[in-house]
Amino acid sequence: MKQFDNVSVLKQANVYFDGKCVSHTVVFADGSRKSVGVILPSSLTFNTAAPEVMELIAGRCRVRLQGEEGWTDFEAGQSFSVAGNSSFDIETFETVHYVCHFA
Amino acid sequence: MKQFDNVSVLKQANVYFDGKCVSHTVVFADGSRKSVGVILPSSLTFNTAAPEVMELIAGRCRVRLQGEEGWTDFEAGQSFSVAGNSSFDIETFETVHYVCHFA
């Protein structure tokens, strides 16, 4: 599924890390939210409030969750889960397109 | 109106100028499309295929349409129109959030 249907989308984006990460918020009929975004090639640390699942739509990266020693590679079609009130390091080797699902 | 309702949104973004411009495509019930995006602080030249109206949601910029000598300032709440098969120069003084309407 290349798109979300029957949703609302906020006109104003969320811009993080001087624009290295840009996302738009999508609101579903039940009031739940996801975001669709990109992370440009970079090495960043994201903090989470709510638990989230990052689904890669395109691109490649490696990820190290808070407390982990090693990195795990991810590519288009794969997802990784992050606990709430936590963080993860991400290195994007090429521009990553993602959907962020909040739990 | 801060959002578009009852639309589809493509999961994969459009990334231009090494990420200085990132947009997501929004599809309406009648099949028409708009895009919601950001332009990071930069000086860029965009080429148009179809005629378009750029509506500024947030931020400030100045614009020079193809064939114009002078620049015109625009800020949140304002729009400018660009002919098809044309171009415009844009300098964004701060991150611009926009909706692009295609004619």
N, CA and C atoms of all chains as a GROMACS GRO file, in nm:
protein
  618
    1MET      N    1   0.085  -0.119   0.000
    1MET     CA    2   0.000   0.000   0.000
    1MET      C    3   0.088   0.124   0.000
    2LYS      N    4   0.080   0.198  -0.106
    2LYS     CA    5   0.171   0.312  -0.123
    2LYS      C    6   0.119   0.440  -0.060
    3GLN      N    7  -0.006   0.436  -0.012
    3GLN     CA    8  -0.064   0.558   0.042
    3GLN      C    9  -0.161   0.526   0.155
    4PHE      N   10  -0.190   0.627   0.236
    4PHE     CA   11  -0.296   0.618   0.335
    4PHE      C   12  -0.419   0.684   0.276
    5ASP      N   13  -0.534   0.617   0.289
    5ASP     CA   14  -0.658   0.672   0.234
    5ASP      C   15  -0.750   0.720   0.346
    6ASN      N   16  -0.840   0.811   0.309
    6ASN     CA   17  -0.941   0.862   0.404
    6ASN      C   18  -0.878   0.915   0.532
    7VAL      N   19  -0.778   0.998   0.513
    7VAL     CA   20  -0.708   1.056   0.628
    7VAL      C   21  -0.710   1.208   0.618
    8SER      N   22  -0.668   1.272   0.725
    8SER     CA   23  -0.639   1.415   0.722
    8SER      C   24  -0.488   1.431   0.728
    9VAL      N   25  -0.438   1.536   0.666
    9VAL     CA   26  -0.293   1.561   0.674
    9VAL      C   27  -0.273   1.707   0.714
   10LEU      N   28  -0.186   1.728   0.810
   10LEU     CA   29  -0.158   1.865   0.855
   10LEU      C   30  -0.070   1.937   0.753
   11LYS      N   31  -0.104   2.062   0.727
   11LYS     CA   32  -0.030   2.137   0.626
   11LYS      C   33   0.110   2.174   0.673
   12GLN      N   34   0.124   2.199   0.801
   12GLN     CA   35   0.255   2.238   0.852
   12GLN      C   36   0.334   2.114   0.893
   13ALA      N   37   0.459   2.110   0.848
   13ALA     CA   38   0.545   1.995   0.874
   13ALA      C   39   0.608   2.001   1.012
   14ASN      N   40   0.667   1.892   1.051
   14ASN     CA   41   0.754   1.885   1.169
   14ASN      C   42   0.898   1.882   1.117
   15VAL      N   43   0.978   1.975   1.162
   15VAL     CA   44   1.116   1.985   1.113
   15VAL      C   45   1.211   1.965   1.231
   16TYR      N   46   1.295   1.864   1.221
   16TYR     CA   47   1.389   1.831   1.328
   16TYR      C   48   1.533   1.838   1.276
   17PHE      N   49   1.624   1.864   1.367
   17PHE     CA   50   1.767   1.859   1.334
   17PHE      C   51   1.799   1.945   1.211
   18ASP      N   52   1.757   2.071   1.217
   18ASP     CA   53   1.786   2.165   1.107
   18ASP      C   54   1.741   2.114   0.971
   19GLY      N   55   1.634   2.035   0.972
   19GLY     CA   56   1.578   1.988   0.846
   19GLY      C   57   1.632   1.853   0.800
   20LYS      N   58   1.720   1.794   0.879
   20LYS     CA   59   1.767   1.660   0.839
   20LYS      C   60   1.653   1.558   0.848
   21CYS      N   61   1.554   1.590   0.929
   21CYS     CA   62   1.433   1.508   0.937
   21CYS      C   63   1.311   1.599   0.921
   22VAL      N   64   1.228   1.567   0.824
   22VAL     CA   65   1.105   1.643   0.797
   22VAL      C   66   0.989   1.545   0.789
   23SER      N   67   0.883   1.571   0.864
   23SER     CA   68   0.767   1.482   0.855
   23SER      C   69   0.638   1.561   0.853
   24HIS      N   70   0.533   1.498   0.801
   24HIS     CA   71   0.398   1.553   0.805
   24HIS      C   72   0.310   1.457   0.886
   25THR      N   73   0.223   1.513   0.965
   25THR     CA   74   0.136   1.433   1.051
   25THR      C   75   0.009   1.393   0.976
   26VAL      N   76  -0.027   1.266   0.987
   26VAL     CA   77  -0.146   1.210   0.924
   26VAL      C   78  -0.242   1.169   1.036
   27VAL      N   79  -0.368   1.212   1.026
   27VAL     CA   80  -0.467   1.180   1.129
   27VAL      C   81  -0.572   1.087   1.070
   28PHE      N   82  -0.600   0.978   1.138
   28PHE     CA   83  -0.695   0.877   1.091
   28PHE      C   84  -0.834   0.904   1.149
   29ALA      N   85  -0.932   0.837   1.090
   29ALA     CA   86  -1.072   0.860   1.129
   29ALA      C   87  -1.093   0.837   1.278
   30ASP      N   88  -1.019   0.744   1.336
   30ASP     CA   89  -1.036   0.715   1.480
   30ASP      C   90  -0.957   0.811   1.568
   31GLY      N   91  -0.894   0.911   1.507
   31GLY     CA   92  -0.820   1.010   1.584
   31GLY      C   93  -0.673   0.976   1.604
   32SER      N   94  -0.636   0.853   1.568
   32SER     CA   95  -0.496   0.814   1.585
   32SER      C   96  -0.409   0.885   1.481
   33ARG      N   97  -0.282   0.895   1.510
   33ARG     CA   98  -0.190   0.969   1.425
   33ARG      C   99  -0.070   0.884   1.385
   34LYS      N  100  -0.021   0.909   1.267
   34LYS     CA  101   0.108   0.857   1.223
   34LYS      C  102   0.179   0.976   1.160
   35SER      N  103   0.308   0.959   1.131
   35SER     CA  104   0.373   1.062   1.052
   35SER      C  105   0.445   0.996   0.935
   36VAL      N  106   0.447   1.070   0.824
   36VAL     CA  107   0.521   1.027   0.706
   36VAL      C  108   0.636   1.126   0.690
   37GLY      N  109   0.757   1.073   0.674
   37GLY     CA  110   0.870   1.164   0.674
   37GLY      C  111   0.993   1.110   0.605
   38VAL      N  112   1.095   1.192   0.603
   38VAL     CA  113   1.225   1.153   0.548
   38VAL      C  114   1.334   1.190   0.648
   39ILE      N  115   1.440   1.112   0.645
   39ILE     CA  116   1.564   1.147   0.715
   39ILE      C  117   1.674   1.152   0.610
   40LEU      N  118   1.734   1.269   0.593
   40LEU     CA  119   1.843   1.283   0.496
   40LEU      C  120   1.967   1.211   0.547
   41PRO      N  121   2.063   1.182   0.459
   41PRO     CA  122   2.184   1.112   0.504
   41PRO      C  123   2.250   1.186   0.620
   42SER      N  124   2.260   1.120   0.734
   42SER     CA  125   2.307   1.185   0.856
   42SER      C  126   2.321   1.081   0.966
   43SER      N  127   2.371   1.127   1.078
   43SER     CA  128   2.384   1.042   1.198
   43SER      C  129   2.317   1.117   1.311
   44LEU      N  130   2.207   1.066   1.361
   44LEU     CA  131   2.122   1.140   1.454
   44LEU      C  132   2.080   1.054   1.572
   45THR      N  133   2.039   1.121   1.680
   45THR     CA  134   1.980   1.052   1.795
   45THR      C  135   1.841   1.107   1.819
   46PHE      N  136   1.743   1.020   1.812
   46PHE     CA  137   1.603   1.059   1.835
   46PHE      C  138   1.560   1.015   1.974
   47ASN      N  139   1.490   1.101   2.043
   47ASN     CA  140   1.428   1.065   2.170
   47ASN      C  141   1.281   1.036   2.147
   48THR      N  142   1.230   0.935   2.214
   48THR     CA  143   1.088   0.901   2.201
   48THR      C  144   1.013   0.940   2.327
   49ALA      N  145   0.889   0.981   2.309
   49ALA     CA  146   0.798   0.999   2.422
   49ALA      C  147   0.711   0.873   2.426
   50ALA      N  148   0.620   0.860   2.330
   50ALA     CA  149   0.540   0.738   2.318
   50ALA      C  150   0.622   0.630   2.249
   51PRO      N  151   0.587   0.503   2.272
   51PRO     CA  152   0.648   0.395   2.194
   51PRO      C  153   0.616   0.415   2.047
   52GLU      N  154   0.705   0.376   1.960
   52GLU     CA  155   0.678   0.393   1.818
   52GLU      C  156   0.740   0.281   1.736
   53VAL      N  157   0.682   0.262   1.620
   53VAL     CA  158   0.736   0.167   1.522
   53VAL      C  159   0.775   0.248   1.399
   54MET      N  160   0.901   0.235   1.359
   54MET     CA  161   0.950   0.306   1.241
   54MET      C  162   0.951   0.206   1.125
   55GLU      N  163   0.869   0.236   1.024
   55GLU     CA  164   0.857   0.149   0.906
   55GLU      C  165   0.931   0.217   0.790
   56LEU      N  166   1.028   0.149   0.735
   56LEU     CA  167   1.105   0.207   0.625
   56LEU      C  168   1.034   0.183   0.492
   57ILE      N  169   1.005   0.293   0.424
   57ILE     CA  170   0.939   0.287   0.293
   57ILE      C  171   1.044   0.281   0.181
   58ALA      N  172   1.154   0.351   0.202
   58ALA     CA  173   1.262   0.350   0.104
   58ALA      C  174   1.390   0.388   0.177
   59GLY      N  175   1.504   0.346   0.124
   59GLY     CA  176   1.633   0.383   0.180
   59GLY      C  177   1.690   0.277   0.271
   60ARG      N  178   1.809   0.306   0.325
   60ARG     CA  179   1.881   0.213   0.411
   60ARG      C  180   1.941   0.289   0.528
   61CYS      N  181   1.946   0.222   0.641
   61CYS     CA  182   2.005   0.284   0.760
   61CYS      C  183   2.053   0.176   0.856
   62ARG      N  184   2.124   0.219   0.958
   62ARG     CA  185   2.149   0.127   1.069
   62ARG      C  186   2.105   0.197   1.196
   63VAL      N  187   2.065   0.117   1.293
   63VAL     CA  188   1.998   0.169   1.412
   63VAL      C  189   2.058   0.102   1.537
   64ARG      N  190   2.074   0.184   1.640
   64ARG     CA  191   2.116   0.130   1.770
   64ARG      C  192   2.019   0.183   1.875
   65LEU      N  193   1.940   0.092   1.931
   65LEU     CA  194   1.845   0.132   2.034
   65LEU      C  195   1.919   0.164   2.163
   66GLN      N  196   1.857   0.248   2.244
   66GLN     CA  197   1.916   0.284   2.374
   66GLN      C  198   1.949   0.156   2.452
   67GLY      N  199   2.070   0.146   2.501
   67GLY     CA  200   2.110   0.031   2.580
   67GLY      C  201   2.170  -0.083   2.500
   68GLU      N  202   2.158  -0.073   2.367
   68GLU     CA  203   2.218  -0.177   2.283
   68GLU      C  204   2.361  -0.140   2.250
   69GLU      N  205   2.445  -0.242   2.234
   69GLU     CA  206   2.583  -0.214   2.196
   69GLU      C  207   2.600  -0.214   2.044
   70GLY      N  208   2.529  -0.304   1.980
   70GLY     CA  209   2.550  -0.322   1.836
   70GLY      C  210   2.450  -0.246   1.752
   71TRP      N  211   2.482  -0.234   1.624
   71TRP     CA  212   2.394  -0.171   1.528
   71TRP      C  213   2.323  -0.278   1.446
   72THR      N  214   2.202  -0.248   1.403
   72THR     CA  215   2.126  -0.339   1.317
   72THR      C  216   2.089  -0.265   1.190
   73ASP      N  217   2.112  -0.328   1.077
   73ASP     CA  218   2.079  -0.266   0.947
   73ASP      C  219   1.932  -0.284   0.914
   74PHE      N  220   1.874  -0.182   0.854
   74PHE     CA  221   1.735  -0.190   0.808
   74PHE      C  222   1.725  -0.130   0.668
   75GLU      N  223   1.632  -0.184   0.591
   75GLU     CA  224   1.611  -0.132   0.457
   75GLU      C  225   1.462  -0.127   0.428
   76ALA      N  226   1.428  -0.075   0.311
   76ALA     CA  227   1.287  -0.060   0.271
   76ALA      C  228   1.210  -0.189   0.295
   77GLY      N  229   1.093  -0.176   0.355
   77GLY     CA  230   1.009  -0.292   0.382
   77GLY      C  231   1.025  -0.345   0.524
   78GLN      N  232   1.128  -0.300   0.593
   78GLN     CA  233   1.151  -0.346   0.729
   78GLN      C  234   1.109  -0.239   0.830
   79SER      N  235   1.094  -0.281   0.955
   79SER     CA  236   1.051  -0.192   1.062
   79SER      C  237   1.133  -0.219   1.188
   80PHE      N  238   1.140  -0.119   1.273
   80PHE     CA  239   1.196  -0.144   1.406
   80PHE      C  240   1.112  -0.071   1.510
   81SER      N  241   1.110  -0.129   1.630
   81SER     CA  242   1.027  -0.076   1.738
   81SER      C  243   1.115  -0.007   1.842
   82VAL      N  244   1.063   0.102   1.895
   82VAL     CA  245   1.137   0.178   1.996
   82VAL      C  246   1.045   0.197   2.116
   83ALA      N  247   1.097   0.173   2.234
   83ALA     CA  248   1.019   0.190   2.357
   83ALA      C  249   0.988   0.338   2.381
   84GLY      N  250   0.887   0.366   2.463
   84GLY     CA  251   0.858   0.503   2.502
   84GLY      C  252   0.964   0.554   2.599
   85ASN      N  253   0.976   0.686   2.607
   85ASN     CA  254   1.075   0.748   2.696
   85ASN      C  255   1.213   0.685   2.680
   86SER      N  256   1.252   0.669   2.555
   86SER     CA  257   1.378   0.604   2.523
   86SER      C  258   1.445   0.684   2.412
   87SER      N  259   1.538   0.621   2.343
   87SER     CA  260   1.604   0.689   2.232
   87SER      C  261   1.665   0.586   2.138
   88PHE      N  262   1.699   0.633   2.020
   88PHE     CA  263   1.775   0.547   1.929
   88PHE      C  264   1.868   0.632   1.844
   89ASP      N  265   1.984   0.572   1.814
   89ASP     CA  266   2.077   0.633   1.720
   89ASP      C  267   2.046   0.577   1.582
   90ILE      N  268   2.052   0.663   1.482
   90ILE     CA  269   2.028   0.616   1.345
   90ILE      C  270   2.131   0.680   1.252
   91GLU      N  271   2.188   0.598   1.168
   91GLU     CA  272   2.274   0.646   1.060
   91GLU      C  273   2.205   0.612   0.929
   92THR      N  274   2.172   0.714   0.853
   92THR     CA  275   2.106   0.691   0.724
   92THR      C  276   2.212   0.702   0.614
   93PHE      N  277   2.229   0.593   0.542
   93PHE     CA  278   2.332   0.586   0.436
   93PHE      C  279   2.282   0.654   0.310
   94GLU      N  280   2.152   0.658   0.294
   94GLU     CA  281   2.089   0.731   0.185
   94GLU      C  282   1.958   0.783   0.244
   95THR      N  283   1.890   0.870   0.175
   95THR     CA  284   1.768   0.928   0.230
   95THR      C  285   1.667   0.818   0.264
   96VAL      N  286   1.622   0.819   0.387
   96VAL     CA  287   1.523   0.721   0.432
   96VAL      C  288   1.385   0.786   0.430
   97HIS      N  289   1.291   0.717   0.369
   97HIS     CA  290   1.149   0.756   0.373
   97HIS      C  291   1.083   0.661   0.472
   98TYR      N  292   1.004   0.716   0.563
   98TYR     CA  293   0.949   0.630   0.668
   98TYR      C  294   0.806   0.667   0.702
   99VAL      N  295   0.739   0.571   0.765
   99VAL     CA  296   0.613   0.597   0.835
   99VAL      C  297   0.640   0.569   0.982
  100CYS      N  298   0.606   0.663   1.067
  100CYS     CA  299   0.620   0.642   1.211
  100CYS      C  300   0.482   0.612   1.269
  101HIS      N  301   0.470   0.492   1.326
  101HIS     CA  302   0.345   0.448   1.390
  101HIS      C  303   0.360   0.465   1.540
  102PHE      N  304   0.264   0.532   1.601
  102PHE     CA  305   0.268   0.548   1.746
  102PHE      C  306   0.181   0.444   1.811
  103ALA      N  307   0.229   0.389   1.921
  103ALA     CA  308   0.156   0.279   1.986
  103ALA      C  309   0.040   0.334   2.068
  104MET      N  310  -0.776   2.685   0.790
  104MET     CA  311  -0.784   2.538   0.790
  104MET      C  312  -0.642   2.482   0.797
  105LYS      N  313  -0.615   2.415   0.904
  105LYS     CA  314  -0.478   2.368   0.927
  105LYS      C  315  -0.447   2.234   0.863
  106GLN      N  316  -0.551   2.171   0.807
  106GLN     CA  317  -0.530   2.038   0.752
  106GLN      C  318  -0.621   2.013   0.634
  107PHE      N  319  -0.585   1.915   0.552
  107PHE     CA  320  -0.673   1.864   0.447
  107PHE      C  321  -0.742   1.740   0.500
  108ASP      N  322  -0.875   1.734   0.480
  108ASP     CA  323  -0.952   1.619   0.529
  108ASP      C  324  -0.996   1.529   0.414
  109ASN      N  325  -1.023   1.405   0.446
  109ASN     CA  326  -1.074   1.308   0.347
  109ASN      C  327  -0.984   1.300   0.224
  110VAL      N  328  -0.856   1.285   0.249
  110VAL     CA  329  -0.759   1.277   0.140
  110VAL      C  330  -0.678   1.148   0.152
  111SER      N  331  -0.602   1.120   0.047
  111SER     CA  332  -0.499   1.017   0.055
  111SER      C  333  -0.365   1.088   0.057
  112VAL      N  334  -0.267   1.026   0.124
  112VAL     CA  335  -0.133   1.084   0.126
  112VAL      C  336  -0.033   0.974   0.091
  113LEU      N  337   0.056   1.006  -0.002
  113LEU     CA  338   0.157   0.908  -0.042
  113LEU      C  339   0.264   0.896   0.067
  114LYS      N  340   0.303   0.772   0.092
  114LYS     CA  341   0.400   0.748   0.199
  114LYS      C  342   0.540   0.794   0.161
  115GLN      N  343   0.571   0.784   0.034
  115GLN     CA  344   0.706   0.824  -0.010
  115GLN      C  345   0.706   0.972  -0.048
  116ALA      N  346   0.805   1.042   0.002
  116ALA     CA  347   0.814   1.187  -0.019
  116ALA      C  348   0.878   1.219  -0.154
  117ASN      N  349   0.869   1.344  -0.191
  117ASN     CA  350   0.944   1.399  -0.304
  117ASN      C  351   1.059   1.479  -0.244
  118VAL      N  352   1.180   1.447  -0.284
  118VAL     CA  353   1.298   1.513  -0.227
  118VAL      C  354   1.372   1.585  -0.340
  119TYR      N  355   1.387   1.716  -0.327
  119TYR     CA  356   1.453   1.796  -0.429
  119TYR      C  357   1.574   1.868  -0.370
  120PHE      N  358   1.669   1.900  -0.454
  120PHE     CA  359   1.784   1.982  -0.412
  120PHE      C  360   1.852   1.925  -0.287
  121ASP      N  361   1.885   1.796  -0.294
  121ASP     CA  362   1.955   1.732  -0.181
  121ASP      C  363   1.880   1.748  -0.050
  122GLY      N  364   1.750   1.756  -0.056
  122GLY     CA  365   1.672   1.761   0.066
  122GLY      C  366   1.638   1.901   0.112
  123LYS      N  367   1.683   2.002   0.039
  123LYS     CA  368   1.646   2.139   0.079
  123LYS      C  369   1.496   2.161   0.060
  124CYS      N  370   1.434   2.081  -0.026
  124CYS     CA  371   1.288   2.083  -0.043
  124CYS      C  372   1.236   1.940  -0.030
  125VAL      N  373   1.144   1.921   0.062
  125VAL     CA  374   1.082   1.788   0.083
  125VAL      C  375   0.932   1.807   0.083
  126SER      N  376   0.861   1.728   0.003
  126SER     CA  377   0.715   1.738   0.004
  126SER      C  378   0.652   1.600   0.001
  127HIS      N  379   0.526   1.596   0.045
  127HIS     CA  380   0.444   1.475   0.033
  127HIS      C  381   0.323   1.507  -0.053
  128THR      N  382   0.287   1.414  -0.138
  128THR     CA  383   0.174   1.434  -0.229
  128THR      C  384   0.043   1.396  -0.161
  129VAL      N  385  -0.056   1.484  -0.176
  129VAL     CA  386  -0.190   1.463  -0.121
  129VAL      C  387  -0.286   1.447  -0.239
  130VAL      N  388  -0.369   1.342  -0.235
  130VAL     CA  389  -0.463   1.314  -0.345
  130VAL      C  390  -0.605   1.334  -0.293
  131PHE      N  391  -0.684   1.412  -0.365
  131PHE     CA  392  -0.822   1.442  -0.325
  131PHE      C  393  -0.919   1.344  -0.389
  132ALA      N  394  -1.042   1.345  -0.339
  132ALA     CA  395  -1.142   1.249  -0.385
  132ALA      C  396  -1.166   1.259  -0.535
  133ASP      N  397  -1.151   1.378  -0.592
  133ASP     CA  398  -1.174   1.396  -0.736
  133ASP      C  399  -1.050   1.361  -0.819
  134GLY      N  400  -0.946   1.311  -0.752
  134GLY     CA  401  -0.827   1.271  -0.823
  134GLY      C  402  -0.722   1.380  -0.836
  135SER      N  403  -0.758   1.502  -0.800
  135SER     CA  404  -0.662   1.612  -0.809
  135SER      C  405  -0.557   1.599  -0.699
  136ARG      N  406  -0.444   1.662  -0.721
  136ARG     CA  407  -0.332   1.650  -0.628
  136ARG      C  408  -0.280   1.785  -0.584
  137LYS      N  409  -0.233   1.789  -0.462
  137LYS     CA  410  -0.156   1.901  -0.412
  137LYS      C  411  -0.035   1.842  -0.343
  138SER      N  412   0.061   1.925  -0.308
  138SER     CA  413   0.168   1.874  -0.223
  138SER      C  414   0.185   1.966  -0.103
  139VAL      N  415   0.221   1.904   0.010
  139VAL     CA  416   0.253   1.979   0.131
  139VAL      C  417   0.402   1.960   0.154
  140GLY      N  418   0.473   2.071   0.176
  140GLY     CA  419   0.618   2.055   0.185
  140GLY      C  420   0.685   2.167   0.260
  141VAL      N  421   0.816   2.154   0.268
  141VAL     CA  422   0.899   2.258   0.329
  141VAL      C  423   1.017   2.289   0.237
  142ILE      N  424   1.063   2.412   0.245
  142ILE     CA  425   1.188   2.452   0.182
  142ILE      C  426   1.276   2.508   0.292
  143LEU      N  427   1.390   2.444   0.314
  143LEU     CA  428   1.482   2.489   0.418
  143LEU      C  429   1.549   2.618   0.372
  144PRO      N  430   1.608   2.694   0.464
  144PRO     CA  431   1.673   2.820   0.426
  144PRO      C  432   1.775   2.797   0.315
  145SER      N  433   1.753   2.860   0.200
  145SER     CA  434   1.836   2.833   0.082
  145SER      C  435   1.796   2.928  -0.029
  146SER      N  436   1.868   2.920  -0.137
  146SER     CA  437   1.840   2.999  -0.257
  146SER      C  438   1.833   2.901  -0.372
  147LEU      N  439   1.714   2.885  -0.429
  147LEU     CA  440   1.690   2.776  -0.526
  147LEU      C  441   1.614   2.828  -0.647
  148THR      N  442   1.623   2.754  -0.757
  148THR     CA  443   1.542   2.781  -0.875
  148THR      C  444   1.458   2.658  -0.906
  149PHE      N  445   1.327   2.675  -0.906
  149PHE     CA  446   1.234   2.566  -0.936
  149PHE      C  447   1.182   2.581  -1.078
  150ASN      N  448   1.174   2.472  -1.148
  150ASN     CA  449   1.110   2.469  -1.279
  150ASN      C  450   0.969   2.413  -1.264
  151THR      N  451   0.876   2.469  -1.336
  151THR     CA  452   0.738   2.420  -1.331
  151THR      C  453   0.704   2.348  -1.461
  152ALA      N  454   0.622   2.246  -1.450
  152ALA     CA  455   0.562   2.182  -1.568
  152ALA      C  456   0.421   2.240  -1.580
  153ALA      N  457   0.332   2.199  -1.489
  153ALA     CA  458   0.198   2.257  -1.484
  153ALA      C  459   0.204   2.392  -1.412
  154PRO      N  460   0.106   2.477  -1.438
  154PRO     CA  461   0.094   2.601  -1.360
  154PRO      C  462   0.070   2.564  -1.213
  155GLU      N  463   0.118   2.643  -1.123
  155GLU     CA  464   0.098   2.612  -0.982
  155GLU      C  465   0.083   2.739  -0.898
  156VAL      N  466   0.016   2.720  -0.785
  156VAL     CA  467   0.005   2.827  -0.686
  156VAL      C  468   0.074   2.778  -0.560
  157MET      N  469   0.171   2.858  -0.514
  157MET     CA  470   0.243   2.824  -0.391
  157MET      C  471   0.183   2.905  -0.278
  158GLU      N  472   0.124   2.835  -0.182
  158GLU     CA  473   0.062   2.899  -0.066
  158GLU      C  474   0.153   2.882   0.056
  159LEU      N  475   0.194   2.992   0.114
  159LEU     CA  476   0.284   2.982   0.230
  159LEU      C  477   0.204   2.961   0.359
  160ILE      N  478   0.236   2.853   0.427
  160ILE     CA  479   0.171   2.820   0.554
  160ILE      C  480   0.248   2.881   0.670
  161ALA      N  481   0.380   2.883   0.658
  161ALA     CA  482   0.466   2.942   0.761
  161ALA      C  483   0.598   2.981   0.696
  162GLY      N  484   0.664   3.078   0.756
  162GLY     CA  485   0.795   3.118   0.706
  162GLY      C  486   0.791   3.241   0.617
  163ARG      N  487   0.909   3.282   0.571
  163ARG     CA  488   0.921   3.401   0.488
  163ARG      C  489   1.019   3.373   0.375
  164CYS      N  490   0.994   3.434   0.260
  164CYS     CA  491   1.083   3.415   0.146
  164CYS      C  492   1.069   3.533   0.051
  165ARG      N  493   1.158   3.540  -0.046
  165ARG     CA  494   1.135   3.631  -0.158
  165ARG      C  495   1.144   3.552  -0.286
  166VAL      N  496   1.071   3.596  -0.385
  166VAL     CA  497   1.050   3.519  -0.508
  166VAL      C  498   1.070   3.609  -0.629
  167ARG      N  499   1.133   3.554  -0.731
  167ARG     CA  500   1.146   3.624  -0.859
  167ARG      C  501   1.102   3.528  -0.968
  168LEU      N  502   0.989   3.560  -1.029
  168LEU     CA  503   0.937   3.476  -1.137
  168LEU      C  504   1.023   3.491  -1.261
  169GLN      N  505   1.023   3.389  -1.344
  169GLN     CA  506   1.097   3.394  -1.470
  169GLN      C  507   1.057   3.520  -1.548
  170GLY      N  508   1.157   3.595  -1.590
  170GLY     CA  509   1.130   3.714  -1.669
  170GLY      C  510   1.114   3.841  -1.588
  171GLU      N  511   1.102   3.824  -1.454
  171GLU     CA  512   1.090   3.942  -1.368
  171GLU      C  513   1.229   3.990  -1.326
  172GLU      N  514   1.240   4.123  -1.309
  172GLU     CA  515   1.370   4.174  -1.262
  172GLU      C  516   1.376   4.182  -1.111
  173GLY      N  517   1.264   4.218  -1.051
  173GLY     CA  518   1.266   4.241  -0.906
  173GLY      C  519   1.218   4.120  -0.828
  174TRP      N  520   1.244   4.126  -0.698
  174TRP     CA  521   1.200   4.022  -0.606
  174TRP      C  522   1.076   4.071  -0.531
  175THR      N  523   0.990   3.979  -0.494
  175THR     CA  524   0.872   4.011  -0.413
  175THR      C  525   0.876   3.926  -0.287
  176ASP      N  526   0.854   3.990  -0.174
  176ASP     CA  527   0.853   3.918  -0.046
  176ASP      C  528   0.718   3.851  -0.022
  177PHE      N  529   0.721   3.734   0.038
  177PHE     CA  530   0.600   3.663   0.076
  177PHE      C  531   0.617   3.606   0.216
  178GLU      N  532   0.505   3.600   0.286
  178GLU     CA  533   0.509   3.541   0.420
  178GLU      C  534   0.385   3.456   0.442
  179ALA      N  535   0.380   3.391   0.556
  179ALA     CA  536   0.270   3.301   0.589
  179ALA      C  537   0.135   3.366   0.559
  180GLY      N  538   0.046   3.292   0.493
  180GLY     CA  539  -0.086   3.343   0.460
  180GLY      C  540  -0.094   3.397   0.319
  181GLN      N  541   0.022   3.420   0.256
  181GLN     CA  542   0.024   3.473   0.119
  181GLN      C  543   0.054   3.361   0.019
  182SER      N  544   0.024   3.390  -0.107
  182SER     CA  545   0.044   3.293  -0.216
  182SER      C  546   0.104   3.362  -0.336
  183PHE      N  547   0.170   3.286  -0.421
  183PHE     CA  548   0.210   3.339  -0.551
  183PHE      C  549   0.186   3.234  -0.658
  184SER      N  550   0.157   3.282  -0.778
  184SER     CA  551   0.124   3.194  -0.891
  184SER      C  552   0.240   3.186  -0.988
  185VAL      N  553   0.262   3.068  -1.042
  185VAL     CA  554   0.369   3.046  -1.137
  185VAL      C  555   0.310   2.981  -1.262
  186ALA      N  556   0.348   3.033  -1.379
  186ALA     CA  557   0.298   2.976  -1.505
  186ALA      C  558   0.355   2.836  -1.527
  187GLY      N  559   0.291   2.761  -1.614
  187GLY     CA  560   0.344   2.630  -1.652
  187GLY      C  561   0.466   2.647  -1.742
  188ASN      N  562   0.551   2.544  -1.747
  188ASN     CA  563   0.672   2.548  -1.830
  188ASN      C  564   0.750   2.677  -1.807
  189SER      N  565   0.766   2.710  -1.682
  189SER     CA  566   0.833   2.832  -1.643
  189SER      C  567   0.928   2.801  -1.527
  190SER      N  568   0.967   2.903  -1.454
  190SER     CA  569   1.054   2.880  -1.338
  190SER      C  570   1.041   2.998  -1.243
  191PHE      N  571   1.090   2.978  -1.123
  191PHE     CA  572   1.100   3.090  -1.029
  191PHE      C  573   1.220   3.068  -0.938
  192ASP      N  574   1.281   3.181  -0.901
  192ASP     CA  575   1.387   3.179  -0.801
  192ASP      C  576   1.323   3.207  -0.665
  193ILE      N  577   1.371   3.137  -0.565
  193ILE     CA  578   1.317   3.161  -0.431
  193ILE      C  579   1.432   3.162  -0.330
  194GLU      N  580   1.430   3.263  -0.244
  194GLU     CA  581   1.522   3.267  -0.130
  194GLU      C  582   1.439   3.256  -0.004
  195THR      N  583   1.465   3.151   0.071
  195THR     CA  584   1.390   3.132   0.195
  195THR      C  585   1.479   3.179   0.310
  196PHE      N  586   1.428   3.278   0.381
  196PHE     CA  587   1.504   3.337   0.492
  196PHE      C  588   1.493   3.252   0.617
  197GLU      N  589   1.385   3.177   0.625
  197GLU     CA  590   1.367   3.080   0.731
  197GLU      C  591   1.289   2.965   0.666
  198THR      N  592   1.278   2.855   0.734
  198THR     CA  593   1.211   2.740   0.673
  198THR      C  594   1.069   2.777   0.632
  199VAL      N  595   1.037   2.754   0.508
  199VAL     CA  596   0.904   2.781   0.455
  199VAL      C  597   0.823   2.651   0.450
  200HIS      N  598   0.703   2.657   0.505
  200HIS     CA  599   0.609   2.546   0.493
  200HIS      C  600   0.506   2.590   0.390
  201TYR      N  601   0.476   2.504   0.296
  201TYR     CA  602   0.389   2.545   0.186
  201TYR      C  603   0.291   2.436   0.145
  202VAL      N  604   0.186   2.481   0.076
  202VAL     CA  605   0.100   2.391   0.000
  202VAL      C  606   0.114   2.431  -0.146
  203CYS      N  607   0.144   2.335  -0.231
  203CYS     CA  608   0.151   2.362  -0.375
  203CYS      C  609   0.023   2.313  -0.440
  204HIS      N  610  -0.050   2.406  -0.501
  204HIS     CA  611  -0.176   2.376  -0.571
  204HIS      C  612  -0.146   2.372  -0.720
  205PHE      N  613  -0.186   2.266  -0.786
  205PHE     CA  614  -0.164   2.256  -0.929
  205PHE      C  615  -0.292   2.297  -1.002
  206ALA      N  616  -0.275   2.373  -1.108
  206ALA     CA  617  -0.392   2.424  -1.179
  206ALA      C  618  -0.451   2.314  -1.268
   0.00000   0.00000   0.00000
